Amino acid sequence: MCRIRLNSDQGFQYRHRLWRDALHDAGLTQSMSRKGTCLDTAVMEGFFSHLKEEWFRIQQPETIEQFHAGLTEYMQWWNTTRIQKRLGYLSPDECRAHTTAIT
């Protein structure tokens, strides 16, 4: 079972007890790289770069409803259809299914 992870840097606000408690209450797992190790952050920054270029700057939603619907649709497309070189030219869902079938 995949747990939903929220990635952030090590800023004060992300280390604060109230923030960590809010994540826990929402059923989220916090993900922060150690100081000087930006591997998690680099992956997320890459994703947000794609999100902005492939969806946000093209669609330019004007309402929160348009934003939510469009983002939901983009995430569905990202996970099921968009192939990625780093995943062996598979979509994330295809890669996950392939990995699960092997183990």
Beta strands, then each sheet from edge to edge (+ up, - down):
strand 1: 5-7
strand 2: 29-31
sheet 1: 1+ 2+
end
